[in-house]
Amino acid sequence: MISSEQAMSLENRYGAQNYHPLPVVLARGEGVYVWDPEGNRYFDFLSAYSAVNQGHCHPKIISTLKEQAETLTLTSRAFYNNVLGEFQQYLSEYFGFEKVLPMNTGAEGVETAIKLARKWAYEIKGVEENKAEIIVCRNNFHGRTTTIISFSDDEGASKNFGPYTPGFKKIDYNNLEQLEEALQSDRVAGFLVEPIQGEAGVMVPDDDYLEKAAELCKKHNALFICDEIQTGIARTGSLLASCGNCTCEGHCERQPEHFIKPDILILGKAISGGVYPVSVVLADSKVMDVLKPGQHGSTFGGNPLGCKVAMAALDVVKDENLAQNARKLGVIFRDEMNQLASESSLIKAVRGKGLLNAVEINDTPESKTAWQLCVQLKENGLLAKPTHGNIIRFAPPLIMTEEQLMECVQIIRKTFLEYEADYTEPIN
């Protein structure tokens, strides 16, 4: 096995420099742990941006992958295969939608939802062709395709990649007044929103925001489109973050009165446990049926290997009660971080839901404080990554035990207090 130094050198020499990774090389993973080539073990507190909710290399998912990989991997959609229909029925019943459109990556899922909403607007709502608008929120993150960066506020993702795709109207997140004003236009196809803005720093909206946003969309005959690529699959303590604040133990698909049902739901990441790229768009027939043969597709979308892996991954979420565990541990983690905030001037704010949490560092977004803390956390055996400069996102696999969580809390506590003690300049 090559060393960490060799691995980083090769990436830097031959790879496009489109990422700025933490200086650690991962060579093996199991459960909540990852190891570098030298054998050093770390707690994973990023979970591949919530793709590995079920933990690294979950045995049920891996065994399913192996079995299907030895049977049939890809047919394209030129033919039927014997797994896709089963997969679509499974997801339809699991999440409570009539139709399922499988793709591969999260960004593909968002692009699919945009196309679907526009086509619905022209053919069902009666919007003039090529005039449809989709309302989006400022500070969103839905991917980095040309269409998506056209409505991004992240200059790093959008600058010098124009010309940009028109047809999007931005409003402030968690602002119902602006949403209602934007919905007055009869050109609006829908409202695309993250239930919690993850990349923006785990921004959690008001308790009634999603419910009232859905009501406004219904009132104005616009589609309510939820991007749950990061927040879905039990991450926030419910099967979907759009479950709101219900107490249905994470199984809202069986108690629909608790579920704020979007017109279009986008899922990815943990739907396949981080083992194989799978994304899906779910909707009822009144929306999905605007798509006809040849109008949208993907060679790999709906392949037998991905379908089998995703079903196994979702079985794990249900069988191991990961939503309930995320809810319980999330409360403990935020309590511990708030206690640390009372002792350390490094922490400006703690926020989150379930096991999607963030600590905002009391420094400017341009500072290196959050990065330096993450490097020191790595040295102490825990991996996390800054977002938006001065925010550290903490999102471990949902299979974590309370004992493991408390061990991680002690690592974070030790790192922050030691860093602050060594800090020679006052924190802003």
C-alpha positions as CSV (number, residue, x, y, z in Angstrom):
1,M,0.0,0.0,0.0
2,I,1.3,3.5,-0.8
3,S,1.9,5.9,2.0
4,S,-0.3,9.0,2.8
5,E,2.5,11.2,1.5
6,Q,2.6,9.3,-1.8
7,A,-1.2,9.3,-2.2
8,M,-1.5,13.1,-1.7
9,S,1.5,13.7,-4.0
10,L,-0.2,11.7,-6.8
11,E,-3.5,13.5,-6.5
12,N,-1.7,16.9,-6.5
13,R,0.4,15.9,-9.5
14,Y,-2.2,14.3,-11.7
15,G,-5.6,15.4,-10.4
16,A,-7.6,18.5,-11.2
17,Q,-7.3,20.9,-8.2
18,N,-11.1,21.3,-7.8
19,Y,-11.1,20.3,-4.1
20,H,-9.1,21.4,-1.0
21,P,-9.1,18.2,1.1
22,L,-8.0,18.0,4.8
23,P,-4.5,16.6,4.9
24,V,-5.4,13.0,5.6
25,V,-5.6,9.9,3.4
26,L,-8.3,7.3,4.0
27,A,-7.5,3.7,3.1
28,R,-10.1,1.7,5.0
29,G,-13.4,2.2,6.7
30,E,-15.7,0.2,9.0
31,G,-18.7,1.5,10.8
32,V,-17.9,5.0,12.3
33,Y,-14.2,4.6,11.8
34,V,-11.7,5.2,9.0
35,W,-8.0,4.4,8.9
36,D,-5.1,6.0,7.0
37,P,-2.4,3.9,5.2
38,E,-0.2,4.1,8.3
39,G,-2.9,2.5,10.4
40,N,-4.0,5.6,12.3
41,R,-7.7,5.4,13.2
42,Y,-10.2,8.3,13.1
43,F,-13.8,8.9,13.9
44,D,-15.6,10.0,10.7
45,F,-17.7,13.1,11.5
46,L,-18.5,14.0,7.9
47,S,-19.9,10.7,6.6
48,A,-19.1,11.7,3.0
49,Y,-21.4,14.7,3.3
50,S,-24.1,12.3,4.8
51,A,-23.8,9.6,2.1
52,V,-22.5,7.1,4.7
53,N,-25.4,7.3,7.2
54,Q,-25.3,3.5,7.6
55,G,-21.6,3.5,8.4
56,H,-18.7,2.5,6.3
57,C,-18.9,-0.8,4.5
58,H,-22.1,-2.0,6.2
59,P,-22.0,-5.8,5.9
60,K,-25.6,-6.1,4.6
61,I,-25.1,-3.6,1.9
62,I,-21.7,-5.0,0.9
63,S,-23.0,-8.5,0.7
64,T,-25.9,-7.4,-1.5
65,L,-23.5,-5.5,-3.8
66,K,-21.3,-8.6,-4.2
67,E,-24.2,-10.9,-4.9
68,Q,-25.7,-8.6,-7.5
69,A,-22.4,-7.7,-9.1
70,E,-21.8,-11.4,-9.8
71,T,-25.3,-11.7,-11.4
72,L,-26.1,-8.6,-13.5
73,T,-24.8,-5.0,-13.3
74,L,-26.1,-2.9,-16.2
75,T,-28.7,-3.3,-18.9
76,S,-29.4,0.4,-19.8
77,R,-33.1,1.3,-20.1
78,A,-33.2,-0.1,-23.6
79,F,-34.5,-3.2,-21.9
80,Y,-36.5,-4.1,-18.8
81,N,-34.5,-5.7,-16.0
82,N,-35.7,-7.9,-13.2
83,V,-34.8,-5.6,-10.3
84,L,-35.9,-2.1,-11.3
85,G,-39.7,-2.7,-10.9
86,E,-39.1,-4.2,-7.5
87,F,-37.0,-1.2,-6.6
88,Q,-39.6,1.3,-7.7
89,Q,-42.3,-0.5,-5.8
90,Y,-40.1,-0.6,-2.7
91,L,-39.4,3.1,-2.8
92,S,-43.0,4.0,-3.7
93,E,-44.2,2.2,-0.6
94,Y,-41.3,3.3,1.6
95,F,-41.8,7.0,1.0
96,G,-45.4,7.2,-0.1
97,F,-45.2,8.4,-3.7
98,E,-46.9,6.9,-6.8
99,K,-43.9,7.1,-9.2
100,V,-40.1,6.8,-9.0
101,L,-37.5,8.1,-11.5
102,P,-34.0,6.7,-10.8
103,M,-30.8,8.6,-11.6
104,N,-27.3,8.4,-10.3
105,T,-26.0,11.5,-8.6
106,G,-27.6,14.2,-6.5
107,A,-27.0,16.9,-9.1
108,E,-28.7,14.7,-11.7
109,G,-31.6,14.4,-9.3
110,V,-32.0,18.1,-9.0
111,E,-31.6,18.6,-12.8
112,T,-34.4,16.0,-13.3
113,A,-36.7,17.8,-10.8
114,I,-36.1,21.1,-12.6
115,K,-37.0,19.6,-16.0
116,L,-40.0,17.8,-14.5
117,A,-41.3,21.0,-12.9
118,R,-40.9,23.0,-16.0
119,K,-42.7,20.5,-18.2
120,W,-45.5,20.3,-15.7
121,A,-45.8,24.1,-15.7
122,Y,-46.2,24.2,-19.5
123,E,-48.4,21.2,-20.0
124,I,-50.6,21.2,-16.9
125,K,-50.5,24.7,-15.3
126,G,-50.5,26.4,-18.7
127,V,-47.4,28.6,-18.3
128,E,-46.3,30.1,-21.6
129,E,-43.5,28.0,-23.1
130,N,-39.9,28.9,-22.1
131,K,-41.3,31.4,-19.5
132,A,-41.4,29.2,-16.4
133,E,-39.7,30.4,-13.2
134,I,-38.5,28.3,-10.3
135,I,-38.1,30.0,-6.9
136,V,-34.9,29.1,-5.0
137,C,-33.4,30.3,-1.8
138,R,-30.2,32.3,-1.3
139,N,-27.2,30.4,0.0
140,N,-28.6,27.2,-1.4
141,F,-26.5,24.3,-2.5
142,H,-28.0,21.8,-5.0
143,G,-24.9,20.8,-6.9
144,R,-22.5,22.2,-9.4
145,T,-23.9,21.6,-12.9
146,T,-24.2,24.6,-15.2
147,T,-27.9,25.0,-14.5
148,I,-27.5,24.8,-10.8
149,I,-24.7,27.2,-10.4
150,S,-26.8,29.7,-12.4
151,F,-28.8,30.2,-9.2
152,S,-26.0,29.8,-6.7
153,D,-24.6,32.6,-4.5
154,D,-21.3,30.8,-4.2
155,E,-19.0,32.9,-6.4
156,G,-16.3,30.1,-6.4
157,A,-18.8,27.7,-7.9
158,S,-20.2,30.2,-10.5
159,K,-17.6,32.8,-11.5
160,N,-16.3,32.4,-15.1
161,F,-18.7,29.5,-15.9
162,G,-21.3,31.6,-17.6
163,P,-23.4,32.3,-19.6
164,Y,-25.9,31.2,-17.0
165,T,-29.2,29.5,-17.3
166,P,-32.2,31.8,-16.8
167,G,-35.5,31.0,-15.2
168,F,-34.8,31.2,-11.5
169,K,-35.9,33.7,-8.8
170,K,-34.0,34.0,-5.5
171,I,-35.6,34.7,-2.2
172,D,-34.3,34.6,1.4
173,Y,-34.4,31.2,3.1
174,N,-36.9,30.9,5.9
175,N,-38.9,33.9,4.7
176,L,-42.5,33.1,4.0
177,E,-43.4,36.7,3.1
178,Q,-40.9,36.7,0.3
179,L,-42.1,33.3,-0.9
180,E,-45.7,34.4,-1.0
181,E,-44.7,37.5,-3.0
182,A,-42.7,35.5,-5.5
183,L,-45.6,33.0,-5.9
184,Q,-47.9,35.8,-7.1
185,S,-46.5,35.4,-10.6
186,D,-48.4,33.0,-12.8
187,R,-45.2,31.9,-14.4
188,V,-43.9,30.1,-11.3
189,A,-43.5,26.3,-11.8
190,G,-42.4,25.5,-8.3
191,F,-40.3,26.3,-5.2
192,L,-37.1,24.3,-4.8
193,V,-35.8,24.2,-1.2
194,E,-33.5,22.3,1.2
195,P,-35.4,21.5,4.4
196,I,-32.2,22.4,6.2
197,Q,-29.4,24.3,4.3
198,G,-26.5,22.0,4.9
199,E,-23.6,23.5,3.0
200,A,-24.7,27.0,4.1
201,G,-23.8,26.0,7.7
202,V,-26.7,23.8,8.8
203,M,-29.2,26.5,8.8
204,V,-32.4,25.2,10.4
205,P,-35.6,27.1,9.6
206,D,-38.5,27.9,11.8
207,D,-40.6,24.9,13.0
208,D,-43.6,25.8,10.7
209,Y,-41.6,27.0,7.7
210,L,-41.9,23.9,5.5
211,E,-45.5,23.3,6.3
212,K,-46.5,26.9,5.5
213,A,-44.3,26.9,2.4
214,A,-46.1,23.8,1.1
215,E,-49.5,25.4,1.8
216,L,-48.5,28.6,-0.1
217,C,-47.4,26.5,-3.1
218,K,-50.6,24.6,-3.1
219,K,-52.6,27.9,-2.8
220,H,-50.8,29.4,-5.8
221,N,-50.7,26.1,-7.9
222,A,-46.9,25.8,-7.8
223,L,-45.0,22.6,-7.1
224,F,-43.3,22.2,-3.7
225,I,-39.9,20.6,-4.4
226,C,-37.8,19.3,-1.6
227,D,-34.1,18.6,-2.1
228,E,-33.5,16.0,0.7
229,I,-30.2,14.6,-0.8
230,Q,-28.3,15.5,2.4
231,T,-31.1,15.8,4.9
232,G,-33.0,12.7,4.0
233,I,-32.6,9.0,5.0
234,A,-32.8,9.6,8.8
235,R,-30.0,12.1,9.0
236,T,-32.1,14.7,10.9
237,G,-33.8,12.3,13.3
238,S,-36.7,11.5,11.0
239,L,-36.8,9.5,7.8
240,L,-37.1,12.8,6.0
241,A,-36.4,16.3,7.3
242,S,-39.7,17.3,5.9
243,C,-41.3,15.2,8.6
244,G,-41.0,18.3,10.6
245,N,-41.2,18.0,14.4
246,C,-43.5,15.0,14.6
247,T,-43.0,12.1,17.1
248,C,-43.7,9.3,14.8
249,E,-40.3,7.6,15.4
250,G,-39.0,8.3,11.9
251,H,-41.6,6.3,10.0
252,C,-43.7,9.1,8.5
253,E,-44.4,7.1,5.4
254,R,-46.8,5.1,7.6
255,Q,-48.3,8.1,9.4
256,P,-48.9,10.6,6.5
257,E,-50.6,13.1,8.8
258,H,-47.1,13.9,10.1
259,F,-45.5,14.2,6.7
260,I,-45.3,17.5,4.8
261,K,-45.5,15.7,1.4
262,P,-43.6,17.6,-1.4
263,D,-44.9,17.4,-4.9
264,I,-41.4,16.4,-6.0
265,L,-38.9,14.8,-3.6
266,I,-35.2,14.4,-4.5
267,L,-33.1,11.8,-2.7
268,G,-29.5,10.6,-3.1
269,K,-26.4,10.1,-1.0
270,A,-27.4,7.8,1.8
271,I,-30.1,6.1,-0.2
272,S,-27.4,3.7,-1.2
273,G,-25.3,3.9,2.0
274,G,-22.3,5.4,0.3
275,V,-21.6,2.2,-1.6
276,Y,-22.8,3.0,-5.1
277,P,-24.1,6.2,-6.8
278,V,-28.0,6.2,-6.7
279,S,-30.4,9.2,-6.7
280,V,-34.1,9.3,-7.3
281,V,-36.9,11.7,-7.9
282,L,-40.3,10.8,-6.5
283,A,-43.7,12.3,-7.4
284,D,-47.3,11.3,-7.9
285,S,-48.6,10.5,-11.3
286,K,-50.2,13.9,-11.9
287,V,-46.7,15.3,-12.0
288,M,-44.5,12.4,-13.2
289,D,-46.7,11.4,-16.1
290,V,-45.7,14.5,-18.1
291,L,-42.5,12.7,-19.0
292,K,-42.8,10.5,-22.1
293,P,-40.4,8.0,-23.6
294,G,-37.2,9.6,-24.9
295,Q,-37.7,12.9,-23.0
296,H,-35.3,12.2,-20.1
297,G,-33.0,9.3,-19.1
298,S,-29.7,7.9,-18.0
299,T,-27.7,4.9,-19.1
300,F,-26.9,3.9,-15.6
301,G,-30.1,5.2,-13.9
302,G,-32.1,2.2,-12.6
303,N,-29.3,-0.3,-13.1
304,P,-29.8,-3.6,-11.2
305,L,-26.7,-3.2,-9.1
306,G,-27.7,0.3,-7.8
307,C,-31.3,-0.8,-7.2
308,K,-30.3,-3.8,-5.1
309,V,-27.8,-1.8,-3.1
310,A,-30.3,1.0,-2.4
311,M,-33.0,-1.4,-1.2
312,A,-30.4,-3.0,1.2
313,A,-29.3,0.4,2.4
314,L,-32.9,1.5,3.2
315,D,-33.6,-1.8,4.9
316,V,-30.7,-1.0,7.3
317,V,-32.2,2.4,8.1
318,K,-35.5,0.8,9.1
319,D,-34.2,-2.3,10.7
320,E,-31.6,-0.6,12.8
321,N,-33.8,2.4,13.9
322,L,-31.3,4.9,12.6
323,A,-33.8,7.8,12.6
324,Q,-34.5,7.3,16.3
325,N,-30.8,7.0,17.1
326,A,-30.0,10.2,15.2
327,R,-32.7,12.0,17.1
328,K,-31.5,10.8,20.5
329,L,-27.8,11.4,19.9
330,G,-28.4,14.8,18.2
331,V,-29.9,16.1,21.4
332,I,-27.0,14.9,23.5
333,F,-24.4,16.3,21.0
334,R,-26.0,19.8,20.9
335,D,-26.3,19.9,24.7
336,E,-22.6,19.0,25.0
337,M,-21.6,21.6,22.4
338,N,-23.7,24.3,24.1
339,Q,-21.9,23.4,27.3
340,L,-18.6,23.8,25.6
341,A,-19.7,27.1,24.2
342,S,-20.3,28.4,27.7
343,E,-16.6,27.6,28.5
344,S,-15.0,28.7,25.2
345,S,-15.1,32.0,23.4
346,L,-14.2,30.1,20.2
347,I,-17.9,29.0,19.7
348,K,-20.4,31.6,18.5
349,A,-23.4,29.3,17.9
350,V,-24.4,25.7,17.9
351,R,-27.3,24.5,15.6
352,G,-28.6,21.4,14.0
353,K,-31.2,18.7,14.0
354,G,-30.6,15.0,14.5
355,L,-27.0,14.2,13.7
356,L,-26.7,17.1,11.2
357,N,-25.0,19.7,13.3
358,A,-22.7,22.7,13.1
359,V,-20.6,24.8,15.3
360,E,-20.1,28.4,14.2
361,I,-16.6,29.7,15.1
362,N,-16.4,33.1,16.6
363,D,-14.2,34.5,13.8
364,T,-14.6,35.8,10.3
365,P,-15.4,33.5,7.3
366,E,-12.0,34.6,5.9
367,S,-10.1,33.4,8.9
368,K,-8.2,30.1,9.2
369,T,-9.5,29.3,12.7
370,A,-12.1,26.7,11.6
371,W,-9.6,25.0,9.3
372,Q,-6.9,25.0,11.9
373,L,-9.3,23.5,14.4
374,C,-10.2,20.7,11.9
375,V,-6.5,20.0,11.4
376,Q,-6.1,19.7,15.1
377,L,-9.2,17.5,15.4
378,K,-7.6,15.2,12.8
379,E,-4.5,15.0,14.9
380,N,-6.6,14.0,17.9
381,G,-8.5,11.3,15.9
382,L,-11.7,12.9,14.6
383,L,-12.4,14.1,11.0
384,A,-14.6,17.1,10.2
385,K,-14.5,19.8,7.6
386,P,-15.2,23.6,7.6
387,T,-18.0,25.1,5.4
388,H,-18.4,28.7,4.6
389,G,-15.1,29.5,6.2
390,N,-15.9,29.7,9.9
391,I,-18.4,26.9,10.4
392,I,-17.6,23.3,11.2
393,R,-20.1,20.7,10.2
394,F,-20.4,17.6,12.5
395,A,-22.3,14.7,10.9
396,P,-21.2,11.2,12.0
397,P,-22.7,7.9,10.7
398,L,-26.1,7.3,12.3
399,I,-25.0,3.9,13.6
400,M,-22.8,5.6,16.2
401,T,-23.4,4.6,19.9
402,E,-23.8,7.0,22.8
403,E,-20.5,5.8,24.2
404,Q,-18.7,6.5,20.9
405,L,-20.4,9.9,20.7
406,M,-19.2,10.9,24.2
407,E,-15.7,9.8,23.2
408,C,-15.9,12.2,20.3
409,V,-17.3,15.0,22.4
410,Q,-14.2,14.7,24.6
411,I,-12.0,14.9,21.5
412,I,-13.8,18.0,20.4
413,R,-13.7,19.5,23.9
414,K,-10.0,18.8,24.3
415,T,-9.2,20.3,20.9
416,F,-11.1,23.5,21.3
417,L,-9.9,24.2,24.9
418,E,-6.2,23.5,24.0
419,Y,-6.4,25.6,20.8
420,E,-7.9,28.5,22.8
421,A,-5.3,28.2,25.5
422,D,-2.5,28.4,22.8
423,Y,-4.2,31.2,20.9
424,T,-2.0,34.3,21.3
425,E,-4.5,36.8,19.8
426,P,-8.0,37.7,21.1
427,I,-10.9,36.0,19.2
428,N,-13.0,38.6,17.4
